[in-house]
């Protein structure tokens, strides 16, 4: 159908207003994904979906909210919560749900059920403004309990969750875990994930970090993707190069591996090469992430490619402070052409990493191919 080649929603909306036939053809594409970028856009689009039962099953991707500017008043906050709660009860064929920021309290999940949901992203590293934070926690846990179909969970929270056994009992099909927050070791204990991306920057419990690593090393029969590139406290926890070499040796299926890389890490270029040599012969993508001033080791990528013949790409990401030159990585490690990037994104999708942040362009990253 020619409508599928129209990329702008504004053009699809114009076609939908032209006649009833075009409206029926365009609406599945218009409402497939709902990502409001402003308060007014959210109100208009949500009400148009809620008021028309024909549109309820068309929504498959829901991002609440993706506002570029925060709401202006307490009334706006309350109306967002009220409308979001109603919207979530009617989009019955939802497959992807993302709730981020503090605009949408988690009590809106209380009475929702989405039997096709397989990807849930709850990113609230700041506590929501609510009179009952315990209710927010319980609503989150009960929502998870009602959705055993979830295969990917992105969970970024600031508070400790109640000690319930939902982690192993209620998500039997969970394959991918992206987590930032306390109680991480309880999330991975006794599980066998295919993909794990973790961020230790929101916990200072070194004992918890080491217990987590011990549980991860027991996933050798399943784990294919492991991203530790945000684990800035790893060196403090005693993750020496010898420790990391032994750790990756327990993961023979590993195809994507990420490590932190900055001036505070104990890994020099020789140790980084040794760690990579200890990785699985299936490894195809290696990620390095640094903060602060980028290290200047221009020969390291070439040495890494030589250390592991299976390695196809090296991804270099950065988190700069405001006073750091944002172009330093680009100058030091120029990326390949557009064809190289499309091939890289294709491989990331094959590994189950084809969604954000790579496709959305949120992450500042350079890539080098063999």
Buried (B, 14 or more C-beta within 10 A) or exposed (E): EEBEEBEEBEEBEEBBEEEEEBBEBBBBBBBEBBBBEBBEBBBEBBEEBBEEEEBBBBBBBBBBBBBEEEBEEEEBBEBBBEBBBBBBBBBBEBBBBBBBBBBBBBBBBBEBEBEEBBBBBBBBBEEBEBEEBEBBBBBBBBBBEBBBBBBBBBBBBEBEBEEBEBBEEBBEEBBBBBBBBBBBBBBBBEBEBBBBBBBBEBBEBBEBBBBBBBBBBBBBEBBBBBBBBBBBBBBEBEBBBEBBBEBBEBBEBBBBBBBBBBEEBEBEEEBBBBBBEBBBEBBBBBBBBBBEBBBEBEEBBEBBBEBBEEBBBBBBBBBBEEEBEEEBBBEBBEBBEEEBBEBBBEBBEEBBBEBBEBEEEEBBBBBBBE
